[in-house]
């Protein structure tokens, strides 16, 4: 069975107008294009969907998303945002993720890391939920965010809390 981990950093408040927030996230991670972009039909409420799925109320946890395309240049993506929706972008590997991945390998014991390796980056702008579903009896909400960067990783370290603490303390991660 494949196991994965996500590390999410974000802002709960609306610090920029949405198109500017999209551009700022691309700038922060150093990406020049999105591998894919999707836009929800309305603001995302994935926590409610996850809870309903967990309780067996629904069979399919996917929200209604509009696929906007692939390989879209960073300067074009901000124009895809529509008020009242959530824009999700996969930028795959980018300069920030490569620096963080190298810092993780250099600064955290390989035995502790196990198979853990950052492999992709997702940018999200518009109201959305950040929550946990793994290793808990019920989904746990961390908060509603307006803009976030998610570092997706393959593998889940045996001591995930210790690895997360060390990753968050890395200078390269703090720069985000």
Backbone as CSV, one residue per row, in Angstrom:
resi,resn,N_x,N_y,N_z,CA_x,CA_y,CA_z,C_x,C_y,C_z
1,UNK,0.832,-1.170,0.000,0.000,0.000,0.000,0.884,1.243,0.000
2,UNK,0.555,2.188,-0.860,1.296,3.444,-0.948,0.827,4.383,0.153
3,UNK,1.777,5.051,0.789,1.451,6.029,1.824,2.025,7.364,1.418
4,UNK,1.295,8.409,1.731,1.767,9.737,1.351,1.545,10.713,2.496
5,UNK,2.201,11.843,2.381,2.166,12.885,3.394,1.971,14.221,2.697
6,UNK,1.302,15.141,3.359,1.194,16.510,2.861,1.565,17.470,3.975
7,UNK,2.331,18.489,3.618,2.661,19.568,4.548,2.076,20.836,3.937
8,UNK,1.195,21.499,4.681,0.482,22.662,4.158,0.866,23.908,4.950
9,UNK,1.194,24.976,4.227,1.402,26.286,4.838,0.456,27.249,4.134
10,UNK,-0.093,28.197,4.886,-1.031,29.082,4.225,-1.436,30.262,5.061
11,UNK,-2.356,31.025,4.488,-2.879,32.229,5.126,-4.394,32.107,5.225
12,UNK,-4.909,32.400,6.408,-6.348,32.325,6.610,-7.054,33.567,6.075
13,UNK,-6.403,34.706,6.139,-7.028,35.949,5.698,-6.742,36.252,4.247
14,UNK,-7.476,37.204,3.736,-7.323,37.627,2.349,-6.341,38.793,2.323
15,UNK,-5.052,38.487,2.087,-3.998,39.500,2.151,-3.762,40.206,0.816
16,UNK,-4.199,39.602,-0.265,-4.082,40.174,-1.604,-5.395,39.915,-2.314
17,UNK,-5.656,40.648,-3.384,-6.804,40.253,-4.197,-6.447,38.895,-4.805
18,UNK,-7.446,38.053,-5.098,-7.160,36.674,-5.513,-6.170,36.521,-6.676
19,UNK,-6.312,37.260,-7.787,-5.312,37.095,-8.845,-3.888,37.428,-8.369
20,UNK,-3.759,38.444,-7.531,-2.432,38.781,-6.986,-1.933,37.663,-6.071
21,UNK,-2.832,37.043,-5.301,-2.448,35.923,-4.440,-1.928,34.756,-5.274
22,UNK,-2.585,34.470,-6.408,-2.118,33.397,-7.299,-0.699,33.713,-7.778
23,UNK,-0.501,34.923,-8.261,0.825,35.328,-8.753,1.869,35.248,-7.641
24,UNK,1.497,35.671,-6.430,2.423,35.657,-5.291,2.832,34.228,-4.943
25,UNK,1.895,33.280,-4.964,2.245,31.885,-4.671,3.218,31.328,-5.713
26,UNK,2.973,31.629,-6.991,3.908,31.189,-8.036,5.295,31.774,-7.781
27,UNK,5.326,33.043,-7.413,6.594,33.713,-7.122,7.288,33.067,-5.920
28,UNK,6.539,32.760,-4.870,7.114,32.179,-3.652,7.785,30.837,-3.903
29,UNK,7.207,30.020,-4.777,7.783,28.687,-5.023,8.696,28.661,-6.249
30,UNK,8.716,29.759,-7.006,9.599,29.841,-8.164,9.119,29.056,-9.371
31,UNK,7.824,28.786,-9.444,7.290,28.016,-10.579,6.954,28.942,-11.733
32,UNK,7.166,28.461,-12.950,6.833,29.284,-14.106,5.633,28.762,-14.886
33,UNK,5.071,27.607,-14.449,3.845,27.110,-15.061,3.160,26.120,-14.132
34,UNK,1.879,25.882,-14.405,1.109,24.884,-13.670,0.947,23.672,-14.566
35,UNK,1.216,22.504,-14.017,1.008,21.268,-14.771,-0.476,21.088,-15.060
36,UNK,-1.320,21.317,-14.050,-2.764,21.370,-14.258,-3.379,22.415,-13.340
37,UNK,-4.554,22.900,-13.759,-5.321,23.870,-12.980,-6.776,23.413,-12.988
38,UNK,-7.399,23.412,-11.795,-8.828,23.158,-11.705,-9.462,24.298,-10.904
39,UNK,-10.735,24.528,-11.169,-11.474,25.556,-10.438,-12.770,24.915,-9.954
40,UNK,-13.046,25.073,-8.665,-14.281,24.535,-8.118,-15.467,25.374,-8.588
41,UNK,-16.648,24.788,-8.552,-17.855,25.503,-8.973,-18.213,26.600,-7.977
42,UNK,-17.836,26.398,-6.716,-18.026,27.390,-5.662,-16.864,27.206,-4.687
43,UNK,-16.793,28.032,-3.647,-15.695,27.863,-2.688,-15.669,26.431,-2.178
44,UNK,-14.473,25.907,-2.053,-14.285,24.527,-1.619,-14.675,24.351,-0.151
45,UNK,-15.355,23.255,0.127,-15.694,22.857,1.502,-15.374,21.373,1.654
46,UNK,-14.114,21.031,1.407,-13.698,19.633,1.396,-13.825,18.947,2.750
47,UNK,-13.748,19.701,3.851,-13.882,19.082,5.165,-15.266,18.458,5.320
48,UNK,-16.313,19.184,4.921,-17.667,18.641,4.993,-17.794,17.390,4.139
49,UNK,-17.208,17.426,2.956,-17.240,16.277,2.053,-16.496,15.092,2.678
50,UNK,-15.324,15.354,3.275,-14.541,14.289,3.911,-15.311,13.662,5.069
51,UNK,-15.988,14.485,5.856,-16.787,13.958,6.977,-17.932,13.091,6.465
52,UNK,-18.638,13.567,5.429,-19.733,12.774,4.861,-19.223,11.465,4.285
53,UNK,-18.080,11.501,3.612,-17.495,10.284,3.047,-17.097,9.324,4.170
54,UNK,-16.471,9.861,5.217,-16.034,9.056,6.359,-17.225,8.366,7.030
55,UNK,-18.356,9.035,7.094,-19.559,8.488,7.749,-20.399,7.638,6.802
56,UNK,-19.974,7.511,5.539,-20.711,6.694,4.578,-21.922,7.378,3.981
57,UNK,-22.043,8.701,4.158,-23.181,9.437,3.614,-23.062,9.571,2.101
58,UNK,-21.834,9.690,1.599,-21.592,9.769,0.159,-20.559,8.719,-0.236
59,UNK,-20.608,8.296,-1.494,-19.674,7.289,-1.996,-18.459,7.891,-2.680
60,UNK,-18.604,9.099,-3.240,-17.534,9.717,-4.016,-17.160,11.061,-3.394
61,UNK,-15.937,11.177,-2.832,-15.577,12.425,-2.162,-15.172,13.567,-3.082
62,UNK,-15.159,13.363,-4.386,-14.730,14.428,-5.297,-15.776,15.529,-5.383
63,UNK,-15.292,16.762,-5.313,-16.166,17.917,-5.486,-16.362,18.169,-6.976
64,UNK,-17.327,19.027,-7.272,-17.541,19.416,-8.657,-16.449,20.398,-9.058
65,UNK,-15.553,19.965,-9.925,-14.428,20.793,-10.349,-14.473,21.007,-11.851
66,UNK,-14.076,22.185,-12.262,-13.918,22.465,-13.676,-12.446,22.394,-14.033
67,UNK,-12.113,21.584,-14.991,-10.732,21.415,-15.417,-10.375,22.564,-16.336
68,UNK,-9.330,23.315,-15.979,-8.961,24.496,-16.752,-7.859,24.241,-17.768
69,UNK,-7.108,23.150,-17.611,-6.090,22.835,-18.597,-4.765,22.417,-17.987
70,UNK,-3.806,22.142,-18.871,-2.475,21.710,-18.449,-1.413,22.635,-19.023
71,UNK,-0.261,22.610,-18.360,0.908,23.367,-18.810,0.570,24.828,-19.100
72,UNK,-0.028,25.479,-18.101,-0.449,26.865,-18.239,0.615,27.767,-17.618
73,UNK,1.075,28.728,-18.382,2.117,29.659,-17.914,1.657,30.408,-16.673
74,UNK,2.573,30.661,-15.764,2.265,31.327,-14.497,1.584,32.670,-14.692
75,UNK,1.980,33.421,-15.713,1.389,34.749,-15.910,-0.062,34.685,-16.400
76,UNK,-0.504,33.529,-16.900,-1.873,33.355,-17.380,-2.804,32.878,-16.259
77,UNK,-2.282,32.086,-15.332,-3.113,31.434,-14.312,-3.942,32.420,-13.481
78,UNK,-3.413,33.570,-13.032,-4.245,34.467,-12.223,-5.571,34.867,-12.883
79,UNK,-5.590,34.948,-14.192,-6.820,35.337,-14.896,-7.885,34.241,-14.852
80,UNK,-7.525,33.045,-14.413,-8.483,31.939,-14.344,-9.313,31.963,-13.059
81,UNK,-8.896,32.765,-12.085,-9.643,32.827,-10.826,-10.970,33.548,-11.044
82,UNK,-12.044,33.004,-10.477,-13.353,33.658,-10.474,-13.796,33.825,-9.027
83,UNK,-14.316,34.986,-8.692,-14.771,35.259,-7.326,-15.765,34.189,-6.872
84,UNK,-15.610,33.742,-5.624,-16.514,32.741,-5.058,-16.148,31.311,-5.389
85,UNK,-14.988,31.116,-6.019,-14.524,29.763,-6.358,-13.181,29.521,-5.672
86,UNK,-12.653,28.341,-5.859,-11.320,27.996,-5.377,-10.516,27.494,-6.567
87,UNK,-9.336,28.057,-6.753,-8.451,27.669,-7.847,-7.337,26.801,-7.280
88,UNK,-7.167,25.604,-7.849,-6.143,24.663,-7.389,-5.187,24.399,-8.539
89,UNK,-3.880,24.506,-8.226,-2.853,24.376,-9.253,-1.788,23.384,-8.811
90,UNK,-1.411,22.476,-9.688,-0.307,21.555,-9.417,0.897,22.054,-10.208
91,UNK,1.952,22.465,-9.493,3.150,22.953,-10.179,4.265,21.898,-10.164
92,UNK,3.907,20.674,-9.754,4.855,19.560,-9.697,6.073,19.937,-8.859
93,UNK,7.237,19.657,-9.387,8.481,20.023,-8.718,8.842,21.441,-9.163
94,UNK,9.364,22.234,-8.233,9.703,23.617,-8.548,10.952,23.992,-7.748
95,UNK,11.544,25.144,-7.988,12.758,25.510,-7.256,12.624,25.402,-5.730
96,UNK,11.504,25.849,-5.169,11.349,25.771,-3.709,11.317,24.324,-3.226
97,UNK,10.589,23.466,-3.926,10.508,22.066,-3.482,11.849,21.361,-3.641
98,UNK,12.596,21.715,-4.680,13.921,21.106,-4.873,14.873,21.526,-3.754
99,UNK,14.819,22.805,-3.359,15.673,23.277,-2.256,15.281,22.616,-0.938
100,UNK,13.980,22.516,-0.689,13.516,21.888,0.556,13.863,20.408,0.564
101,UNK,13.684,19.740,-0.555,14.019,18.316,-0.650,15.505,18.095,-0.364
102,UNK,16.363,18.944,-0.935,17.810,18.830,-0.695,18.138,19.107,0.771
103,UNK,17.486,20.103,1.362,17.719,20.426,2.780,17.261,19.286,3.684
104,UNK,16.162,18.641,3.336,15.675,17.500,4.113,16.690,16.374,4.067
105,UNK,17.158,16.068,2.869,18.136,14.972,2.723,19.441,15.279,3.456
106,UNK,19.843,16.560,3.450,21.104,16.943,4.103,20.962,17.091,5.618
107,UNK,19.755,17.431,6.087,19.618,17.785,7.486,18.866,16.818,8.381
108,UNK,18.238,15.799,7.785,17.455,14.859,8.587,17.962,13.446,8.327
109,UNK,18.146,12.692,9.381,18.680,11.334,9.303,17.855,10.478,8.335
110,UNK,18.534,9.815,7.412,17.878,8.989,6.390,17.051,7.869,7.001
111,UNK,17.505,7.319,8.112,16.753,6.238,8.767,15.417,6.779,9.277
112,UNK,15.431,7.975,9.835,14.211,8.599,10.335,13.260,8.924,9.177
113,UNK,13.815,9.369,8.044,12.992,9.733,6.887,12.318,8.530,6.244
114,UNK,13.006,7.409,6.189,12.462,6.254,5.480,12.268,6.594,4.012
115,UNK,11.075,6.323,3.486,10.757,6.568,2.069,10.274,8.001,1.808
116,UNK,10.172,8.833,2.837,9.631,10.181,2.709,10.438,11.008,1.719
117,UNK,9.749,11.601,0.726,10.410,12.438,-0.269,9.387,13.366,-0.919
118,UNK,9.608,14.682,-0.809,8.702,15.649,-1.437,8.764,15.477,-2.952
119,UNK,7.584,15.392,-3.588,7.564,15.146,-5.024,6.693,16.121,-5.813
120,UNK,5.858,16.906,-5.144,5.015,17.839,-5.892,4.547,18.978,-4.996
121,UNK,4.114,20.049,-5.649,3.649,21.232,-4.935,2.305,21.654,-5.535
122,UNK,1.360,21.944,-4.646,0.029,22.397,-5.043,-0.203,23.778,-4.457
123,UNK,-0.739,24.670,-5.260,-1.084,26.025,-4.825,-2.600,26.138,-4.847
124,UNK,-3.175,26.752,-3.828,-4.631,26.890,-3.759,-4.976,28.314,-3.345
125,UNK,-5.899,28.938,-4.080,-6.375,30.284,-3.763,-7.902,30.273,-3.806
126,UNK,-8.502,30.887,-2.797,-9.948,30.876,-2.609,-10.236,30.076,-1.350
127,UNK,-11.372,30.307,-0.729,-11.681,29.611,0.514,-11.554,28.102,0.375
128,UNK,-10.805,27.488,1.288,-10.651,26.027,1.279,-10.273,25.540,2.671
129,UNK,-10.558,24.272,2.908,-10.316,23.666,4.214,-8.967,22.968,4.236
130,UNK,-8.304,23.050,5.388,-7.080,22.287,5.629,-7.397,21.383,6.817
131,UNK,-7.241,20.076,6.613,-7.668,19.125,7.633,-6.877,17.825,7.524
132,UNK,-7.061,16.958,8.503,-6.382,15.666,8.549,-7.424,14.560,8.530
133,UNK,-7.171,13.520,7.727,-8.047,12.350,7.720,-7.307,11.075,8.109
134,UNK,-5.995,11.063,7.946,-5.216,9.857,8.260,-4.923,9.780,9.757
135,UNK,-4.949,8.575,10.292,-4.565,8.290,11.684,-5.465,8.946,12.724
136,UNK,-6.683,9.277,12.357,-7.643,9.828,13.303,-8.977,9.115,13.105
137,UNK,-9.784,9.055,14.161,-11.088,8.393,14.060,-12.070,9.194,13.224
138,UNK,-12.016,10.493,13.353,-12.863,11.421,12.598,-11.962,12.476,11.966
139,UNK,-12.314,13.013,10.808,-11.514,14.100,10.233,-11.352,15.254,11.227
140,UNK,-10.159,15.864,11.218,-9.839,16.960,12.130,-9.558,18.214,11.305
141,UNK,-10.335,19.267,11.558,-10.173,20.528,10.829,-9.088,21.379,11.474
142,UNK,-8.151,21.872,10.652,-7.131,22.806,11.127,-7.572,24.251,10.894
143,UNK,-8.351,24.473,9.852,-8.837,25.818,9.594,-9.240,26.022,8.151
144,UNK,-9.887,27.164,7.908,-10.221,27.589,6.543,-9.165,28.573,6.116
145,UNK,-8.621,28.319,4.957,-7.551,29.150,4.437,-8.004,29.829,3.160
146,UNK,-7.363,30.951,2.845,-7.631,31.632,1.594,-6.556,31.316,0.552
147,UNK,-5.325,31.145,1.011,-4.220,30.816,0.097,-3.316,29.816,0.800
148,UNK,-2.866,28.793,0.061,-1.972,27.818,0.686,-1.049,27.183,-0.338
149,UNK,0.046,26.660,0.212,1.010,25.871,-0.556,1.053,24.507,0.119
150,UNK,0.843,23.461,-0.656,0.888,22.097,-0.137,2.070,21.378,-0.763
151,UNK,2.936,20.839,0.089,4.050,20.021,-0.371,3.619,18.572,-0.232
152,UNK,3.430,17.915,-1.357,3.038,16.510,-1.362,4.281,15.645,-1.364
153,UNK,4.240,14.571,-0.570,5.405,13.692,-0.462,4.988,12.238,-0.543
154,UNK,5.846,11.437,-1.129,5.679,9.993,-1.076,6.243,9.519,0.248
155,UNK,5.645,8.502,0.798,6.157,7.897,2.017,5.687,8.604,3.264
156,UNK,5.555,7.844,4.317,5.172,8.378,5.616,6.167,7.844,6.632
157,UNK,6.982,8.724,7.213,7.977,8.254,8.176,7.308,7.591,9.373
158,UNK,8.016,6.641,9.974,7.493,5.975,11.172,7.181,6.990,12.255
159,UNK,8.082,7.939,12.471,7.859,9.000,13.457,7.577,10.292,12.694
160,UNK,6.372,10.365,12.141,6.003,11.497,11.292,6.066,12.824,12.039
161,UNK,5.696,12.832,13.312,5.722,14.082,14.074,7.143,14.616,14.221
162,UNK,8.107,13.735,14.479,9.500,14.164,14.625,10.036,14.698,13.302
163,UNK,9.709,14.027,12.203,10.170,14.483,10.889,9.521,15.824,10.551
164,UNK,8.221,15.963,10.791,7.538,17.223,10.508,8.171,18.371,11.291
165,UNK,8.445,18.143,12.552,9.077,19.168,13.385,10.415,19.602,12.796
166,UNK,11.210,18.639,12.332,12.519,18.956,11.757,12.378,19.650,10.404
167,UNK,11.426,19.227,9.588,11.208,19.863,8.287,10.800,21.322,8.480
168,UNK,9.859,21.558,9.394,9.378,22.925,9.626,10.471,23.843,10.158
169,UNK,11.481,23.278,10.813,12.582,24.065,11.371,13.673,24.374,10.348
170,UNK,13.676,23.708,9.204,14.710,23.930,8.194,14.652,25.358,7.654
171,UNK,15.814,25.977,7.469,15.876,27.336,6.931,15.154,27.438,5.586
172,UNK,15.336,26.452,4.719,14.713,26.497,3.402,13.187,26.477,3.511
173,UNK,12.673,25.747,4.486,11.226,25.720,4.666,10.735,27.029,5.267
174,UNK,11.509,27.600,6.183,11.141,28.866,6.810,11.058,30.014,5.809
175,UNK,11.802,29.920,4.702,11.778,30.964,3.686,10.426,31.048,2.986
176,UNK,9.688,29.967,3.008,8.358,29.948,2.372,7.420,30.754,3.231
